[in-house]
Amino acid sequence: MPGGTIQLFPKNGAPVEYELQLIEYSVRPNGVAVCMWDNHKTRNALTPLLQAETFFVLEHMARDDSVKVAVWTGRNNWGSGIGLGAAGERMPPAAIQRDYKERNMYPHETDNVLKNLTLAFWDFPKPSVAAVTGFAIGGAANMALMNQHDLVVVADDSKFYYPSVKLGLVPELGSSYLLPYLVGTARAKEIMYLGEPFSGTDAHSWGLANKSVHAAAVLPEALSYADRIAAQPNPSSIRYSKQLLNHHLRKHLDDVLAKESEIMYASVHSVGGKPTIHNVMKKRAKL
């Protein structure tokens, strides 16, 4: 079951406790934090609440000195991409929403390429490891493979799927820049233009993942990476190394995401505007 208490940080006033609804969160004694998306109603779709809680957990971990490394995973599946809100989701108090929106740490209805969440992962200062099983569709695939995490372990039989062309949309979350960089322009266009699923084994062979293993071994392998990083004697050295290794890519991301947003708006209108996109997102949840 999801759960775990974290701290939120309002602009004015002391931190307040928040009980997570869609993320299972815990911190091991060695400083490895385990974050598990657990939204079974939507198969871990990135609904507004799941996005909000992801922002909250990222900030909590960044401020918590006891956290040395983060491991992200999903219960049963990594995620089914950007999604609509599910019935019964209790959004955070309005004052918290307002404060976090002002800091670009909250989902926004005009953020059509998840710019804020993409940058929140990129700017997370501590090492992050992804443990991916099941399927990862669209935005969720980007969150797994497009360098939002420092190390990536995938299941051999996991399925990654970029259905944007089938839905009349375009690459998002920085993938228009990062995917060609990671796998080469020719393969990136093959992935995006054809919209055909590929496996965890493929992702590993193309350099998108550090390891591809049996599904049952994914989380243990990810935790092994995290344990070994947490045991390093100088955490600040790892953080500075992350900053340097990401710098040459991070400095372009604001412009890339702005261009993706501009083209996404044009694509949205080409398939009929917001009502069609609403239906597209419902279709995506069934993929």
SULCOR-V361721 format. One record per pair of residues at least 12 apart in sequence whose ideal C-beta (glycine too) atoms are under 10 Angstrom apart, sorted by the first residue. I is the first residue (numbers start at 0). J is the second residue. If there is no record, write none. Layout:
[[I/J] [I/J]]
This chain:
[[0/23] [0/37] [0/39] [0/74] [1/18] [1/19] [1/20] [1/21] [1/22] [1/23] [1/24] [1/35] [1/36] [1/37] [1/38] [1/39] [1/49] [1/52] [1/74] [2/18] [2/19] [2/20] [2/21] [2/22] [2/23] [2/24] [2/25] [2/37] [3/17] [3/18] [3/19] [3/22] [3/23] [3/24] [3/25] [3/26] [3/32] [3/33] [3/34] [3/35] [3/52] [3/56] [3/59] [4/16] [4/17] [4/18] [4/19] [4/24] [4/59] [5/17] [5/18] [5/19] [5/22] [5/24] [5/32] [5/52] [5/55] [5/56] [5/58] [5/59] [5/60] [5/62] [5/63] [6/55] [6/58] [6/59] [6/62] [6/63] [7/54] [7/55] [7/58] [7/59] [7/91] [7/92] [7/95] [7/98] [7/99] [8/55] [8/58] [8/59] [8/62] [8/95] [8/98] [8/99] [8/102] [8/104] [9/92] [9/94] [9/95] [9/97] [9/98] [9/99] [10/94] [10/95] [10/97] [10/98] [10/99] [10/101] [10/102] [11/94] [11/98] [12/94] [12/98] [14/59] [14/62] [15/92] [15/94] [15/95] [17/52] [17/55] [17/56] [17/59] [17/91] [17/92] [17/95] [19/34] [19/37] [19/52] [19/55] [19/56] [19/59] [20/37] [20/38] [20/48] [20/49] [20/51] [20/52] [20/87] [20/88] [20/89] [20/90] [20/91] [21/35] [21/36] [21/37] [21/38] [21/39] [21/40] [21/41] [21/43] [21/46] [21/48] [21/49] [21/50] [21/51] [21/52] [21/53] [21/85] [21/88] [22/34] [22/35] [22/36] [22/37] [22/38] [22/48] [22/49] [22/52] [22/53] [22/55] [22/56] [22/71] [22/73] [22/74] [23/35] [23/36] [23/37] [23/72] [23/74] [24/52] [24/55] [24/56] [24/59] [24/60] [24/69] [26/60] [26/63] [26/65] [26/66] [26/67] [26/69] [27/66] [27/67] [27/68] [27/70] [27/222] [27/225] [27/226] [27/229] [28/65] [28/229] [29/65] [29/67] [29/68] [29/222] [29/225] [29/226] [29/228] [29/229] [29/230] [30/63] [30/64] [30/65] [30/66] [30/67] [30/68] [30/69] [30/125] [30/225] [30/226] [30/228] [30/229] [30/230] [30/234] [31/66] [31/67] [31/68] [31/69] [31/70] [31/126] [31/128] [31/221] [31/222] [31/224] [31/225] [31/226] [31/228] [31/229] [31/230] [32/56] [32/59] [32/60] [32/63] [32/65] [32/66] [32/67] [32/68] [32/69] [32/70] [32/71] [32/125] [32/127] [32/225] [32/229] [33/68] [33/69] [33/70] [33/71] [33/72] [33/128] [33/130] [33/218] [33/221] [33/222] [33/225] [34/52] [34/53] [34/56] [34/57] [34/59] [34/60] [34/69] [34/70] [34/71] [34/72] [34/73] [34/127] [35/70] [35/71] [35/72] [35/73] [35/74] [35/130] [35/218] [36/49] [36/52] [36/53] [36/56] [36/71] [36/72] [36/73] [36/74] [36/75] [36/76] [36/77] [36/78] [36/139] [36/142] [37/49] [37/72] [37/73] [37/74] [37/75] [38/52] [38/73] [38/74] [38/78] [38/79] [38/82] [38/85] [38/88] [39/74] [39/75] [39/76] [39/85] [40/82] [40/85] [40/86] [40/87] [40/88] [40/284] [41/78] [41/79] [41/80] [41/82] [41/83] [41/84] [41/85] [41/88] [41/284] [42/73] [42/74] [42/75] [42/76] [42/77] [42/78] [42/79] [42/80] [42/82] [42/133] [42/134] [42/136] [42/139] [42/284] [42/285] [42/286] [43/72] [43/73] [43/74] [43/75] [43/76] [43/77] [43/78] [43/79] [43/80] [43/82] [43/133] [43/134] [43/135] [43/136] [43/139] [44/76] [44/78] [44/79] [44/80] [44/81] [44/82] [44/83] [44/84] [44/85] [44/136] [44/137] [44/138] [44/139] [44/280] [44/283] [44/284] [45/78] [45/79] [45/80] [45/81] [45/82] [45/83] [45/106] [45/113] [45/116] [45/137] [45/138] [45/139] [45/142] [46/81] [46/82] [46/83] [46/84] [46/85] [46/88] [46/106] [46/280] [46/284] [47/81] [47/82] [47/83] [47/84] [47/85] [47/88] [47/90] [47/96] [47/105] [47/106] [47/107] [47/108] [48/84] [48/85] [48/87] [48/88] [48/89] [48/90] [48/91] [48/106] [49/78] [49/82] [49/84] [49/85] [49/88] [49/106] [50/81] [50/82] [50/105] [50/106] [50/107] [50/110] [50/113] [50/115] [50/116] [50/119] [50/138] [51/88] [51/90] [51/91] [51/95] [51/96] [51/99] [51/100] [51/104] [51/105] [51/106] [51/116] [52/91] [53/71] [53/104] [53/106] [53/116] [53/119] [53/120] [53/142] [54/99] [54/100] [54/102] [54/103] [54/104] [54/105] [54/106] [54/115] [54/116] [54/119] [54/120] [55/91] [55/95] [55/99] [55/104] [55/105] [56/69] [56/71] [56/123] [57/69] [57/71] [57/104] [57/116] [57/119] [57/120] [57/122] [57/123] [57/124] [57/125] [57/127] [58/99] [58/102] [58/104] [58/119] [58/123] [60/123] [60/124] [60/125] [60/127] [61/119] [61/122] [61/123] [61/124] [61/125] [63/125] [64/234] [66/125] [66/229] [67/125] [67/126] [67/225] [67/226] [67/228] [67/229] [67/230] [67/231] [67/234] [67/237] [67/238] [68/125] [68/126] [68/127] [68/128] [68/149] [68/150] [68/221] [68/222] [68/224] [68/225] [68/226] [68/227] [68/228] [68/229] [68/230] [68/231] [68/234] [68/237] [69/120] [69/123] [69/125] [69/126] [69/127] [69/128] [69/129] [69/148] [69/149] [69/225] [70/126] [70/127] [70/128] [70/129] [70/130] [70/148] [70/150] [70/152] [70/218] [70/221] [70/222] [70/224] [70/225] [70/226] [71/120] [71/127] [71/128] [71/129] [71/130] [71/131] [71/142] [71/143] [71/147] [71/148] [71/151] [71/221] [72/128] [72/129] [72/130] [72/131] [72/132] [72/152] [72/217] [72/218] [72/221] [72/222] [73/129] [73/130] [73/131] [73/132] [73/133] [73/134] [73/135] [73/139] [73/142] [73/143] [74/132] [74/133] [75/132] [75/133] [75/134] [76/131] [76/132] [76/133] [76/134] [76/135] [76/136] [76/139] [76/157] [76/158] [77/129] [77/130] [77/131] [77/132] [77/133] [77/134] [77/135] [77/136] [77/139] [77/140] [77/142] [77/143] [77/153] [77/154] [77/157] [77/158] [77/159] [77/217] [78/131] [78/133] [78/134] [78/135] [78/136] [78/137] [78/138] [78/139] [78/140] [78/142] [78/143] [79/133] [79/134] [79/135] [79/136] [79/137] [79/138] [79/139] [79/160] [79/283] [79/284] [79/285] [79/286] [80/113] [80/134] [80/135] [80/136] [80/137] [80/138] [80/139] [80/140] [80/141] [80/142] [80/160] [80/161] [80/162] [80/163] [80/166] [80/171] [80/280] [80/283] [80/284] [80/286] [81/106] [81/111] [81/112] [81/113] [81/116] [81/136] [81/137] [81/138] [81/139] [81/168] [81/171] [81/172] [81/276] [81/279] [81/280] [81/283] [81/284] [82/136] [82/137] [82/138] [82/139] [82/280] [82/281] [82/283] [82/284] [83/277] [83/280] [83/281] [83/283] [83/284] [84/106] [85/284] [91/105] [99/115] [100/115] [102/115] [102/119] [103/115] [103/116] [103/118] [103/119] [104/116] [104/118] [104/119] [105/119] [108/273] [109/260] [109/264] [110/256] [110/260] [111/168] [111/171] [111/259] [111/260] [111/261] [111/262] [111/263] [111/264] [111/266] [111/267] [111/276] [112/138] [112/141] [112/168] [112/169] [112/170] [112/171] [112/172] [112/173] [112/174] [112/175] [112/255] [112/256] [112/257] [112/258] [112/259] [112/260] [112/261] [112/262] [112/263] [112/264] [113/138] [113/141] [113/142] [113/171] [113/172] [113/173] [113/256] [113/259] [113/260] [114/171] [114/172] [114/173] [114/252] [114/253] [114/255] [114/256] [114/257] [114/259] [114/260] [115/256] [116/138] [116/142] [116/147] [116/172] [117/138] [117/141] [117/142] [117/145] [117/147] [117/171] [117/172] [117/173] [117/174] [117/177] [117/252] [117/255] [117/256] [117/259] [118/147] [118/172] [118/173] [118/249] [118/252] [118/253] [118/256] [119/147] [120/142] [120/145] [120/146] [120/147] [120/148] [120/172] [121/145] [121/146] [121/147] [121/173] [121/241] [121/245] [121/248] [121/249] [121/252] [122/242] [122/245] [122/249] [122/252] [123/147] [123/148] [123/149] [123/241] [124/235] [124/237] [124/238] [124/239] [124/241] [124/242] [125/149] [125/228] [125/229] [125/234] [125/237] [125/238] [125/241] [126/148] [126/149] [126/150] [126/224] [126/225] [126/228] [126/229] [126/231] [126/234] [126/237] [126/238] [126/240] [126/241] [127/147] [127/148] [127/149] [127/150] [127/151] [127/225] [127/228] [127/241] [128/148] [128/149] [128/150] [128/151] [128/152] [128/209] [128/218] [128/220] [128/221] [128/222] [128/223] [128/224] [128/225] [128/228] [129/142] [129/143] [129/144] [129/147] [129/148] [129/149] [129/150] [129/151] [129/152] [129/153] [129/208] [129/209] [129/217] [129/221] [130/143] [130/148] [130/150] [130/151] [130/152] [130/153] [130/154] [130/216] [130/217] [130/218] [130/219] [130/220] [130/221] [130/222] [130/224] [130/225] [131/143] [131/144] [131/148] [131/151] [131/152] [131/153] [131/154] [131/157] [131/159] [131/199] [131/202] [131/208] [131/211] [131/214] [131/217] [131/218] [131/221] [132/152] [132/153] [132/154] [132/155] [132/156] [132/157] [132/199] [132/213] [132/214] [132/215] [132/216] [132/217] [132/218] [133/154] [133/156] [133/157] [133/158] [133/199] [133/214] [133/217] [134/157] [134/158] [134/159] [134/160] [134/196] [134/286] [135/153] [135/157] [135/158] [135/159] [135/160] [135/161] [135/196] [135/199] [135/202] [136/158] [136/159] [136/160] [136/161] [136/162] [136/196] [136/283] [136/284] [136/286] [137/159] [137/160] [137/161] [137/162] [137/163] [137/166] [137/168] [137/170] [137/171] [137/172] [137/174] [137/194] [137/280] [137/283] [137/286] [138/161] [138/163] [138/171] [138/172] [138/174] [138/283] [139/159] [139/160] [139/172] [140/157] [140/158] [140/159] [140/160] [140/161] [140/162] [140/172] [140/174] [140/178] [140/190] [140/196] [140/197] [140/202] [140/207] [141/159] [141/161] [141/170] [141/171] [141/172] [141/173] [141/174] [141/177] [141/178] [142/172] [143/157] [143/159] [143/199] [143/202] [143/207] [143/208] [144/159] [144/161] [144/174] [144/177] [144/178] [144/181] [144/182] [144/202] [144/205] [144/206] [144/207] [144/208] [145/170] [145/171] [145/172] [145/173] [145/174] [145/176] [145/177] [145/178] [145/180] [145/181] [145/207] [145/248] [146/173] [146/177] [146/180] [146/181] [146/207] [146/244] [146/245] [146/248] [146/249] [146/252] [147/172] [147/173] [147/177] [148/208] [148/209] [148/221] [149/209] [149/224] [149/228] [149/237] [149/240] [149/241] [149/244] [149/245] [150/208] [150/209] [150/210] [150/220] [150/221] [150/224] [150/225] [150/228] [151/199] [151/202] [151/203] [151/207] [151/208] [151/209] [151/210] [151/211] [151/221] [151/224] [152/199] [152/203] [152/208] [152/209] [152/210] [152/211] [152/212] [152/216] [152/217] [152/218] [152/219] [152/220] [152/221] [152/222] [152/223] [152/224] [153/198] [153/199] [153/200] [153/201] [153/202] [153/203] [153/207] [153/208] [153/209] [153/210] [153/211] [153/212] [153/214] [153/217] [153/220] [153/221] [154/198] [154/199] [154/200] [154/202] [154/208] [154/211] [154/212] [154/213] [154/214] [154/215] [154/216] [154/217] [154/218] [154/220] [155/198] [155/199] [155/200] [155/201] [155/202] [155/203] [155/210] [155/211] [155/212] [155/213] [155/214] [155/216] [155/217] [156/198] [156/199] [156/200] [156/211] [156/213] [156/214] [157/196] [157/197] [157/198] [157/199] [157/200] [157/201] [157/202] [157/208] [157/211] [157/214] [157/217] [158/196] [158/197] [158/198] [158/199] [158/201] [158/202] [158/286] [159/190] [159/196] [159/197] [159/198] [159/199] [159/201] [159/202] [159/207] [159/208] [160/190] [160/194] [160/195] [160/196] [160/197] [160/283] [160/286] [161/174] [161/178] [161/187] [161/190] [161/191] [161/192] [161/193] [161/194] [161/195] [161/196] [161/197] [162/194] [162/195] [162/196] [162/279] [162/282] [162/283] [162/286] [163/191] [163/192] [163/194] [163/263] [163/266] [163/279] [163/283] [164/191] [164/192] [164/193] [164/194] [164/266] [165/193] [165/194] [165/195] [165/279] [165/282] [165/283] [165/286] [166/194] [166/266] [166/270] [166/275] [166/276] [166/278] [166/279] [166/280] [166/282] [166/283] [166/286] [167/266] [167/267] [167/269] [167/270] [167/271] [167/275] [167/276] [167/279] [168/262] [168/263] [168/266] [168/267] [168/269] [168/270] [168/276] [168/279] [168/283] [169/191] [169/259] [169/260] [169/262] [169/263] [169/264] [169/265] [169/266] [169/267] [169/269] [170/187] [170/190] [170/191] [170/255] [170/259] [170/262] [170/263] [171/256] [171/259] [171/260] [171/262] [171/263] [172/252] [172/255] [172/256] [172/259] [173/248] [173/249] [173/251] [173/252] [173/253] [173/255] [173/256] [173/259] [174/187] [174/190] [174/191] [174/255] [174/259] [175/187] [175/191] [175/255] [175/256] [175/258] [175/259] [175/262] [176/248] [176/251] [176/252] [176/254] [176/255] [176/256] [176/258] [176/259] [177/207] [177/248] [177/251] [177/252] [177/255] [178/190] [178/191] [178/205] [178/207] [179/191] [180/247] [180/248] [180/251] [181/205] [181/206] [181/207] [181/248] [182/202] [182/205] [182/206] [182/207] [183/205] [183/206] [186/201] [186/205] [186/206] [187/205] [190/205] [190/207] [196/286] [198/211] [199/211] [199/212] [199/214] [199/217] [200/212] [209/221] [209/224] [210/223] [210/224] [263/276] [267/279]]
